[in-house]
């Protein structure tokens, strides 16, 4: 959640989908939500690239980082970096700077 500090800031709520307008500044990006346009901290959002899916964790998962798994908290948002489920029922995702495998049945696409 980001609350505007200036008149030209864009308020953000968890789960908002923002159309990126300008990412030339490393720290502050400009984006659009509906008819609202403004600036927001780049570290408050995760970029979703074409072909990636957005997921919400519907049950917590404790993953072993050394084995390539990632821990997720309930309602945590992550991005699927692999569109298809792995053969063992896991999906490769990222959240912030973390990446790893999580069980497909712990995720709901949003």
N, C-alpha and C positions, 0 to 999 in steps of 0.2 A: 504494500500500500504506500502510495506517495501522495502527500498533501502539498498543494502548490505553495511555494514561498513567494513567488512574484506573480504579477498579473498575466504574464505570458507563459506560465508553467501549465503542464497538462496533468490533471489529477489522475492517478492510477489506482485501480482496485485489482486484487488477485484474480487472475483469469481473463483480464482485459486483453483484447486483440487489437494491436496498434499497427496501423499502416505507417511504416517508416518513411519519413519525408526527407530527412537529412541526418547522416551519421558522420559528417566530416570532422566533428569534434569528438575526441576520444571519451570524454566524460559526460557530456550532455547531448542528447539526441533530440531531434524534432520529429513529432509524430502526430497522427490524426486518429481519433476515435469518433466515429460518426461524423458530426459536424464540428466537433471540438478539435482545435489544433494548438499545439504548444510544446514546450520543452520539458524533458524529464531526465533523471539520471540514468545513464546507460546501464549501470550495474543493478538497476531494479528490474530489468527485463531479460528475457532470453530470446535470442533471435531464432526464428523458425524458417528454415530454408525450404524451397520447393521440394516436394517428395517426402518431407518429414511429417510426422504425426505428433500431436500434442496429447499427453496423457495425464490423468490424475490418479494418484495412488489411492486405491480404495481399501487397502489393508497394509499395515506396516510390514516392512521386510528388512531383516538384518542380514546384510551380505558380507561375505569375506572378501575384502579388498584384494588380498594376495592371490585369490583364485579368480579375480576378474569380475566379482559381483559388487553391486552398489547397494547401500542401505537407503531406504526411503521411509519417510514418515507419512502417516495417513493425511490425505488431501494435498500432499506435495505435488507440484506440477513438474513434469519433465517432458523432454522432447525425444521422440524415437529417432535414432540415427540409422535404424535399419527397419525398413517397412514390413518385412515378413518376420514371423516368429521363427526363432532358431529351432532346430529339430528337437531339442530337449525341452521346449516350452518356455524359453526365456526370450526377452526382447532387449536389445542393446539400446540404452537411453543415456541422456545427459541431463544434468540439472546443475545450473551454475557452472562451476569448473570441474565437477565430478562426472565421471563416465563409468558405465559398467552394465552388467546384465542383471535384470530383475525378472521374476516370474510373470509371465503374461497374465495369469489370473489375478495378480495384484494390481493390475492397471485397467482403467476405463478410458477409452478414447473420448476426448472432448473437442 
